[in-house]
Amino acid sequence: METVVRDALVARLSQYETVTEIGVGRRPAVAIALADAGCDVTVTDVHSFDLPSELHFVADDVVVASDRADPGPAYHADAIYALNLPPELHRPARDVAAAVGAEFLFTTLGFDSPTVPCETETVADGAETLYVVPAGRKE
């Protein structure tokens, strides 16, 4: 991820005290920068990765979490975000955020349209589109 986009995402997301990244994978740059900016950051993924100690890692599947009455403590944050989120995960991630009253922000793979109702923001001087579902909104 280029530095300009990372910095723009961090500037937007750092307004939240607690954030959870869904599907961190091997690209924790935004999460690390958020932690450096003073956010309490939890990251989730279905696979375990070596990540810096300032990130709280939880192995979890957002699809499974979306079916639970309470998605779990990893998701209790002011905002839940995902980067390069594939379309099949838009709805489960949105449902998890709605269940905990968090705002849901995400980017797509670039060529996909969001599959959930959302607002659109451009960041990094138009280099990235950020999709935003307000807290508690499910439809």
Secondary structure as the mmCIF struct_conf table of DSSP 4:
data_model
#
loop_
_struct_conf.conf_type_id
_struct_conf.id
_struct_conf.beg_label_comp_id
_struct_conf.beg_label_asym_id
_struct_conf.beg_label_seq_id
_struct_conf.end_label_comp_id
_struct_conf.end_label_asym_id
_struct_conf.end_label_seq_id
HELX_RH_AL_P HELX_RH_AL_P1 THR A 3 LEU A 13
TURN_TY1_P TURN_TY1_P1 SER A 14 GLN A 15
BEND BEND1 TYR A 16 GLU A 17
STRN STRN1 THR A 18 ILE A 22
TURN_TY1_P TURN_TY1_P2 GLY A 25 ARG A 26
HELX_RH_AL_P HELX_RH_AL_P2 ALA A 29 ASP A 36
TURN_TY1_P TURN_TY1_P3 ALA A 37 GLY A 38
STRN STRN2 ASP A 40 ASP A 45
BEND BEND2 VAL A 46 HIS A 47
TURN_TY1_P TURN_TY1_P4 SER A 53 GLU A 54
BEND BEND3 LEU A 55 LEU A 55
STRN STRN3 HIS A 56 ALA A 59
HELX_RH_AL_P HELX_RH_AL_P3 VAL A 62 ASP A 67
BEND BEND4 ARG A 68 ASP A 70
HELX_RH_3T_P HELX_RH_3T_P1 PRO A 73 TYR A 75
BEND BEND5 ALA A 77 ASP A 78
STRN STRN4 ALA A 79 ALA A 82
BEND BEND6 LEU A 83 ASN A 84
HELX_RH_3T_P HELX_RH_3T_P2 PRO A 87 LEU A 89
HELX_RH_AL_P HELX_RH_AL_P4 HIS A 90 VAL A 100
TURN_TY1_P TURN_TY1_P5 GLY A 101 GLY A 101
STRN STRN5 GLU A 103 PHE A 106
BEND BEND7 LEU A 109 PHE A 111
HELX_LH_PP_P HELX_LH_PP_P1 ASP A 112 PRO A 114
BEND BEND8 THR A 115 VAL A 116
STRN STRN6 GLU A 119 VAL A 123
TURN_TY1_P TURN_TY1_P6 ALA A 124 ALA A 127
STRN STRN7 GLU A 128 VAL A 133
TURN_TY1_P TURN_TY1_P7 ALA A 135 GLY A 136
#
